[in-house]
Amino acid sequence: MTARELHILHIVTERERIEVSKLAEELQVSPVTVRKDLDALETKGLIQREHGFALLGSQDDINNRLASNYEVKQRIAKEAAGLVQNGETVLIESGSCCTLLADLLASTRQDCTIITNSAFIANYIRKRPSAKIVLLGGEYQNNSQVMVGSLVGKCVENFFVDKMFIGTDGFSIQAGFTSKDYARAETVRQMAQQAARVIVLTDSSKFQQRGVVPLLPLDDIDTVITDGDIPEETEIYLLENKVKVLITELCSDA
């Protein structure tokens, strides 16, 4: 993604809706140039176009969450992709960082198989020429576009992998990593039983939030990949509990 596209995405994310003509004026480029950039962002599912406006989807829309802190999440995904080799099979649960990781693996790895319970991820990467996807069956949650329930656990029993990548809705020292949805959390725990290592991908904002149900105990988590704004006390706590913490470096992709 170009620096100008990232700048546009930041503006749209911040304001939620902006006229294309005003965007071109602020960036000091032609409306034609802005429309090309918006086309690229829309193709990635990060924004929507509507009657001369660029806008985000609804707050419940997964693409909206994907657009928030996009550059940070992209770097977290890149760090995670560095842990995966050609020919490897990995489990990937739902989430914006996980979606970007799946896209990177489908774009840059040869013979990499992605097992997921996320219909959104499967659809997001389906046009990648190297994409190999196993979509686990289960009860479909419409808002999150994921499969949950005991059937997911039955399906995933047929696989065992070295790495599973998950997201999180929040964290606290008292509760650990948490989720907003009981069925999602239960499904993550079922999937995690089939992986040697569980790796959490999250931008640091989630360390200021807290879900309503526990996700996984820290003993079951091998690594957390996040950005440099993770609270120091949280990083120390994770390290004291033998959880590796990988911090991404932020720099321009211009």
C-alpha positions as semicolon CSV with decimal commas, in nm:
position;residue;x (nm);y (nm);z (nm)
1;M;0,000;0,000;0,000
2;T;0,134;0,343;-0,092
3;A;0,191;0,623;0,157
4;R;-0,093;0,825;0,000
5;E;-0,335;0,532;0,029
6;L;-0,242;0,495;0,395
7;H;-0,299;0,869;0,445
8;I;-0,640;0,846;0,278
9;L;-0,733;0,545;0,489
10;H;-0,633;0,736;0,803
11;I;-0,851;1,034;0,703
12;V;-1,153;0,817;0,620
13;T;-1,114;0,614;0,939
14;E;-1,092;0,932;1,147
15;R;-1,387;1,112;0,986
16;E;-1,592;0,807;0,878
17;R;-1,727;0,993;0,569
18;I;-1,569;1,251;0,338
19;E;-1,638;1,397;-0,005
20;V;-1,400;1,279;-0,277
21;S;-1,356;1,636;-0,400
22;K;-1,264;1,759;-0,051
23;L;-1,021;1,469;-0,010
24;A;-0,849;1,561;-0,336
25;E;-0,826;1,923;-0,223
26;E;-0,669;1,829;0,112
27;L;-0,416;1,598;-0,053
28;Q;-0,345;1,847;-0,332
29;V;-0,396;1,590;-0,606
30;S;-0,654;1,554;-0,879
31;P;-0,993;1,387;-0,817
32;V;-0,893;1,125;-1,075
33;T;-0,586;1,034;-0,867
34;V;-0,792;1,015;-0,548
35;R;-1,053;0,795;-0,717
36;K;-0,780;0,551;-0,826
37;D;-0,653;0,532;-0,469
38;L;-1,007;0,486;-0,338
39;D;-1,063;0,209;-0,592
40;A;-0,756;0,029;-0,456
41;L;-0,876;0,069;-0,096
42;E;-1,227;-0,045;-0,187
43;T;-1,085;-0,353;-0,362
44;K;-0,908;-0,441;-0,036
45;G;-1,242;-0,409;0,144
46;L;-1,121;-0,122;0,363
47;I;-1,364;0,152;0,259
48;Q;-1,691;0,198;0,072
49;R;-1,786;0,442;-0,207
50;E;-2,118;0,617;-0,226
51;H;-2,230;0,907;-0,452
52;G;-1,909;1,108;-0,447
53;F;-1,817;1,010;-0,091
54;A;-1,567;0,773;0,067
55;L;-1,685;0,615;0,392
56;L;-1,642;0,335;0,640
57;G;-1,891;0,056;0,687
58;S;-2,104;0,018;0,997
59;Q;-1,939;-0,025;1,336
60;D;-2,032;-0,395;1,328
61;D;-1,877;-0,446;0,986
62;I;-1,554;-0,650;0,984
63;N;-1,406;-0,429;0,711
64;N;-1,447;-0,130;0,942
65;R;-1,239;-0,302;1,210
66;L;-0,985;-0,401;0,946
67;A;-0,940;-0,036;0,844
68;S;-0,877;0,082;1,202
69;N;-0,501;0,103;1,278
70;Y;-0,441;-0,066;0,943
71;E;-0,069;0,007;0,916
72;V;-0,002;-0,129;1,266
73;K;-0,205;-0,441;1,195
74;Q;-0,028;-0,489;0,864
75;R;0,310;-0,489;1,042
76;I;0,185;-0,730;1,306
77;A;0,071;-0,963;1,028
78;K;0,408;-0,932;0,855
79;E;0,588;-1,025;1,178
80;A;0,359;-1,325;1,218
81;A;0,409;-1,433;0,857
82;G;0,781;-1,452;0,926
83;L;0,708;-1,747;1,157
84;V;0,546;-1,952;0,878
85;Q;0,742;-2,153;0,622
86;N;0,652;-2,269;0,271
87;G;0,449;-2,589;0,278
88;E;0,325;-2,534;0,636
89;T;-0,033;-2,582;0,753
90;V;-0,160;-2,331;1,010
91;L;-0,480;-2,262;1,201
92;I;-0,606;-1,904;1,181
93;E;-0,904;-1,779;1,381
94;S;-1,103;-1,466;1,299
95;G;-0,986;-1,107;1,350
96;S;-0,842;-0,817;1,150
97;C;-0,474;-0,898;1,217
98;C;-0,548;-1,262;1,140
99;T;-0,715;-1,162;0,812
100;L;-0,408;-0,966;0,704
101;L;-0,184;-1,258;0,802
102;A;-0,391;-1,499;0,594
103;D;-0,370;-1,260;0,299
104;L;0,009;-1,238;0,332
105;L;0,050;-1,614;0,353
106;A;-0,175;-1,669;0,051
107;S;0,027;-1,409;-0,141
108;T;0,384;-1,494;-0,042
109;R;0,404;-1,859;0,067
110;Q;0,411;-2,167;-0,154
111;D;0,189;-2,465;-0,065
112;C;0,077;-2,307;0,262
113;T;-0,259;-2,439;0,384
114;I;-0,482;-2,218;0,600
115;I;-0,738;-2,390;0,821
116;T;-0,991;-2,140;0,951
117;N;-1,339;-2,110;1,099
118;S;-1,373;-1,764;0,942
119;A;-1,587;-1,740;0,629
120;F;-1,473;-1,378;0,604
121;I;-1,106;-1,481;0,580
122;A;-1,185;-1,755;0,330
123;N;-1,367;-1,505;0,108
124;Y;-1,106;-1,231;0,160
125;I;-0,819;-1,442;0,024
126;R;-1,006;-1,666;-0,220
127;K;-0,868;-1,491;-0,530
128;R;-0,506;-1,524;-0,425
129;P;-0,345;-1,770;-0,668
130;S;-0,160;-1,960;-0,394
131;A;-0,451;-1,970;-0,149
132;K;-0,520;-2,315;-0,001
133;I;-0,811;-2,292;0,240
134;V;-0,984;-2,544;0,463
135;L;-1,303;-2,386;0,602
136;L;-1,423;-2,558;0,919
137;G;-1,796;-2,624;0,942
138;G;-2,018;-2,517;1,229
139;E;-2,293;-2,278;1,335
140;Y;-2,257;-1,958;1,131
141;Q;-2,247;-1,623;1,313
142;N;-2,369;-1,364;1,067
143;N;-2,210;-1,049;1,216
144;S;-1,862;-1,192;1,267
145;Q;-1,886;-1,434;0,972
146;V;-1,731;-1,719;1,171
147;M;-1,828;-2,077;1,245
148;V;-1,873;-2,169;1,611
149;G;-1,999;-2,459;1,817
150;S;-1,923;-2,825;1,876
151;L;-1,917;-2,909;1,505
152;V;-1,608;-2,688;1,462
153;G;-1,441;-2,893;1,734
154;K;-1,533;-3,217;1,553
155;C;-1,396;-3,085;1,223
156;V;-1,069;-2,956;1,365
157;E;-0,997;-3,290;1,535
158;N;-0,883;-3,412;1,192
159;F;-0,584;-3,176;1,200
160;F;-0,282;-3,107;1,418
161;V;-0,057;-2,809;1,341
162;D;0,246;-2,641;1,487
163;K;0,096;-2,290;1,500
164;M;-0,244;-2,135;1,558
165;F;-0,298;-1,759;1,526
166;I;-0,580;-1,586;1,713
167;G;-0,701;-1,235;1,786
168;T;-0,846;-1,100;2,110
169;D;-1,111;-0,851;2,217
170;G;-0,929;-0,740;2,528
171;F;-0,685;-0,812;2,809
172;S;-0,644;-0,758;3,181
173;I;-0,389;-0,885;3,428
174;Q;-0,675;-1,026;3,635
175;A;-0,852;-1,211;3,351
176;G;-0,586;-1,252;3,083
177;F;-0,698;-1,242;2,720
178;T;-1,074;-1,209;2,682
179;S;-1,351;-1,227;2,424
180;K;-1,685;-1,051;2,384
181;D;-1,858;-1,371;2,272
182;Y;-1,886;-1,696;2,469
183;A;-1,935;-1,919;2,162
184;R;-1,634;-1,765;1,988
185;A;-1,416;-1,813;2,296
186;E;-1,524;-2,174;2,335
187;T;-1,446;-2,240;1,969
188;V;-1,099;-2,086;2,005
189;R;-1,031;-2,320;2,296
190;Q;-1,140;-2,620;2,091
191;M;-0,917;-2,520;1,800
192;A;-0,621;-2,445;2,027
193;Q;-0,614;-2,807;2,144
194;Q;-0,496;-2,903;1,795
195;A;-0,194;-2,669;1,788
196;A;0,148;-2,697;1,947
197;R;0,180;-2,317;1,974
198;V;-0,087;-2,047;2,007
199;I;0,014;-1,698;1,891
200;V;-0,196;-1,391;1,972
201;L;-0,201;-1,109;1,715
202;T;-0,332;-0,778;1,846
203;D;-0,267;-0,407;1,822
204;S;-0,193;-0,244;2,156
205;S;-0,536;-0,077;2,183
206;K;-0,681;-0,412;2,294
207;F;-0,471;-0,396;2,610
208;Q;-0,692;-0,103;2,714
209;Q;-1,012;-0,305;2,661
210;R;-1,169;-0,608;2,823
211;G;-1,410;-0,870;2,695
212;V;-1,672;-1,047;2,903
213;V;-1,545;-1,407;2,891
214;P;-1,196;-1,559;2,922
215;L;-1,034;-1,666;2,597
216;L;-0,734;-1,884;2,683
217;P;-0,520;-1,917;2,997
218;L;-0,172;-1,769;2,963
219;D;-0,025;-2,118;3,005
220;D;-0,174;-2,205;2,664
221;I;-0,025;-1,903;2,485
222;D;0,325;-1,917;2,339
223;T;0,369;-1,571;2,184
224;V;0,202;-1,230;2,158
225;I;0,276;-1,008;1,858
226;T;0,181;-0,644;1,904
227;D;0,309;-0,288;1,860
228;G;0,529;-0,070;2,077
229;D;0,241;0,097;2,263
230;I;0,173;-0,211;2,475
231;P;0,169;-0,096;2,839
232;E;0,502;-0,170;3,006
233;E;0,342;-0,345;3,304
234;T;0,149;-0,572;3,068
235;E;0,460;-0,667;2,873
236;I;0,643;-0,743;3,198
237;Y;0,350;-0,951;3,322
238;L;0,341;-1,156;3,001
239;L;0,715;-1,216;3,008
240;E;0,700;-1,318;3,374
241;N;0,438;-1,574;3,273
242;K;0,670;-1,714;3,005
243;V;0,479;-1,565;2,712
244;K;0,710;-1,435;2,438
245;V;0,634;-1,078;2,328
246;L;0,731;-0,964;1,979
247;I;0,709;-0,588;1,918
248;T;0,675;-0,461;1,562
249;E;0,877;-0,163;1,443
250;L;0,684;0,116;1,274
251;C;0,826;0,284;0,967
252;S;0,698;0,423;0,637
253;D;0,615;0,191;0,347
254;A;0,621;0,480;0,103
